[in-house]
Structures are given as C-alpha cells and as structure tokens.
Amino acid sequence: MAQLFFKYGAMNSGKSIEILKVAHNYEEQNKPVVLMTSGIDTRSGLGQVKSRIGISKEALPIFEETDIFSVVQTLGYTPYCVLIDEAQFLSARHVLDLTKIVDELKIPVMAFGLKNDFRNELFEGSKSLLLYADKIEEMKTICWFCHKKAIMNLRYVNHVPVYEGEQVQIGGNETYYPVCRQHYVNPKMKSN
C-alpha cells in the first residue's frame, strides 16, 4: 500500500545521505525512482542532491510553479517510489500533489527535510507534511555543543547567533548548527 512518508531532522542529521541510500537500494534492484529536490537550494548546483560526506546524484528541481503530480504522471514509466529532498521548501500545493501521487497513482512518496527554521517556526512544506503524511519519522543528530539530541537549527553570522531575518538562507555548517533547546537559547559560541 502506497503511503506518504515525512522524515525530518535538524541540520546534519543525515537526511540527504538517507535519501541517496534509498534511491540506490531501489535502483540496485532495477526499480526506477524519481528523485526530486527544491530548486531553491543550489549549493551543489541546480537539481543536485548532495550529502555532506560527498555523495551526490542528479534530481529533478521543484520550483513554485512545478506540478509534481503531472511530472510523475507523464514520466513514461511508473516509478517504484518518489523521493523528495529539501521538502521544507515545498508549498502546501506541492504537498497536496504528493498526496495525489500516493492516493491516485498508488506510488509511495518519501519526503526528507527540516521541520523548523532558525526562528523555531515551521516551514510551509514541513507544516503541510506533518498534517498530511501517513508516517512521520524523526532523524536524529547530536547538538553541536553537547551530547543531547539536536531539535533546532541555530543560524549564526561571525560567531554570533541570529534569531531574526528571512526564513530561507541557504547554507551548511558555515551558517547553521544543529542544537538542543538549551544551546539554542544559550549557545557556547566562540569569538574570532
């Protein structure tokens, strides 16, 4: 039975390596998948899913105007699974497209992304996935400053925590730390 899965975690929790692993496992058995990612995140190039450990794979980019349901419906083949990276950047309409893929085309969809932003607010895509996903799973990582589980993303500039600003600022370890609640409020930032 096809289902919509949402796997979320803080920065550095292994979301991209997990999606690449899932794609590899299907493809190794000659079961084609559709790999998609947000057109917003171009750190590794447009339409690239890249893990921090260096593994990458081409993906179809998703833009605001992309009709994900139509893209999958007109592929010319039926994929065994649709895999979405950077799912936090999806719109509510995109998430409804994913539900149609599951419910009408009977194809499982696995979406991977952040749950909350650096202000500790939900992204639109994450909020919709939390509402519509059949299965929700947290991918865990540890706080940058201690041994506790990281549940938040701390943005910083010049070693100074930032709690206000635009929701989307693309970046990795040079911009964000995965942190626990205690170190989100009181980070142990080093000065230059």
Salt bridges, closest charged atoms under 4 A:
GLU18 OE1 - LYS21 NZ 3.30
GLU27 OE1 - LYS57 NZ 3.16
GLU28 OE2 - HIS24 NE2 3.78
ASP41 OD2 - ARG43 NH2 2.75
GLU86 OE2 - ARG43 NH2 3.69
ASP97 OD2 - ARG93 NH1 3.79
ASP117 OD2 - ARG119 NH2 3.05
GLU121 OE1 - ARG119 NH2 3.73
GLU137 OE1 - LYS7 NZ 3.55
GLU138 OE1 - LYS149 NZ 2.94
